[in-house]
Amino acid sequence: MFVSPMLLERIEEPFNSDDYIAELKLDGIRLLLSKFNNKIRLYTRHNNEVTALFREIYENLDLPDETILDGELIVLGDDGSPNFEYVMERFRSKKSRHFIQFCVFDIIYYNGNKVADLPLMKRKELLMGLRFDQKRIVPVQWVEGNGIPYFNAVLERDLEGIVLKKKDSKYEINRRSDNWLKVINYKYQDVLITGMLKKERSFLLSNLDNSEHIGVMEFMPIVERKKIFSVINNMQTNETDNFVRFKKGIPCNVKFRNWTSNGKLRIPSFHKWIS
């Protein structure tokens, strides 16, 4: 059985509060593990069933029937940190030798009972009472109240970020809630906007000397898009069926998750204009 998972709101800065716990934001694929009629099924957050792809996660799993777990599928990189590119390689091919782990942070149904309305910390108690193969299924650890020092520790290790969750929060199925908050460890980079993909209405990015293509920016506020169009209306461009290439790059600063192994910006979005 599939349920649409609870989603997080984004905030810019962490905070300390005894009403919240802080967890590591894991850089992987959101996954729901469901056991009904004594059959285990795995689903992505978009209701794509991927049960056959990750059999090693649930083989020999002793889990009560009518139970649903929520978590993140990860692969650890050479430095011991979650590596998104590795998990995507494993997602695309069962032939990949990357060792996958399912990091569980919540429980929605337990032993035939819907437990989504229980406070978060009660649901955590249920999770900790389950028996897992700790190599393949790992309960996510947390700290209480110390969001700022925990985020600073994440920055030191250059991890993705943290999640702050209200201790008494219910599991809000199919909702984005400010009871769960994410703080991302963004990077920032000065770039040139050098063109546009017509169909996607996204922008091509290069480094400042325009010697290398370094990514595609999909996320940009409407006001800033209008500024680009006003600039290119007075600029020479080269146009094909798929692209518009600008004769002169437009400088700006973007925020992004990390550099990929092939030297591209991961999920760049507009931050500010630069001169």
ABEGO torsion letter per residue (X at the ends): XBBBBBBBBBBABBBBBAABBBBBBBBBBBBBBBBBGGBBBBBBAAGBBAAAABAAAABGBBBBBGBBBBBBBBBBBAAGBBBAAAAAAAAABAABABBBBBBBABBABBGGBBAAABBAAAAAAAAAABBBBAAABBBBBBBBGBAAAAAAAAAAAGBAEBBBBBAABBBBBGBBBAABBBBBBBBBBBBBBAEBBAAAGBBBBBBAAGABBAEBBABBBAAAAAAAAAAAAABBBBBBAABBBBABBBBBBBBBABBBAAGBBBGBBBABBBX
